[in-house]
Amino acid sequence: MEESKLNRRRFLKTSVGGAALLALGLKSNNLFAAEETTKLTILHTNDVHSRIDAFPMDGSRNAGKGGVAARAALINKIRSEEKNVLLLDAGDIFQGTPYFNYWGGELEIKMMSMMNYDASIMGNHDFDNGVEGFAKQLKFANFPILNANYNFTDTAMEGKTKGYQIFKKGGLKIGVYGLGIELTGLVNPQQYGNTKYLEPIAKAVEMERFLKLDQKCDLVICLSHLGYKYKENKVSDIVLAQNTYYTDLIIGGHTHTFLNVPDSIKNKNGNETLVNQVGFAGLNLGRIDYDFNHLKSKKVSYTSAIEVIDNNFKI
């Protein structure tokens, strides 16, 4: 098998025994066909950092990889194959190439809109042109910016974000909320202005209880720019997973962590919370497919893959 094909699907896991199913040539869906499962596909990116073009063909490790054109082609291919798709981004859309220096983020937001992202959050580098600089680009966005733990009162971003968004796909309700990293010590105070940072775990518990218990969401997702994990005593995605109750999936950013497989963490209820992050610079597209019992709207299995974005995908 060609190396590119191996890279494109590095990991397959199902809660009912992925290895055994693969050995038999079966998909997890087959086991639950009688129960009429509904499939939900979550696609995600993080820390793209204004990487519009693919990396140059200079013989380096990432030569020819990434780029908006190839990502868009891959996303379109998956959407043509799957009925229920959500496309999410975990922040740091801006900063990293001359495209941002020249257009200030307009191009990045326009291209995400063209790819029909469903939601994104703000990372620390999305403040690099100040709160005003980010707010200025939102007229080009056809997707919401989710941040539950930033209070933007008395800033240019006031009223321009939402704490959560509920999506309906195939009879399922998916609740998505966003959490940003603490800005003090990381971002120049002039850039974030009067933005107030709210403790993320408390906001996460508030959001997930509302989405799961009040709104009866079948799946609760956190878009996080907190970072994967730290040696020091600092809130991370791992810490968040351990201290929440109803969040099923944390899609992370900030630390540029490449996870070959999602981490499976036990939450406060003793249930599984997945934590995933797919590097940086638009090199990879994360993918998680959930199967739900259609009658009970209950998760019965999931599969996960890392899709490497390269010039094999053409528009």
Summary of the structure (lengths in Angstrom):
residues: 315
radius of gyration: 18.9
end to end distance: 24.1
largest distance: 59.5
contacts: 1106
relative contact order: 0.20
helix: 28%
strand: 25%
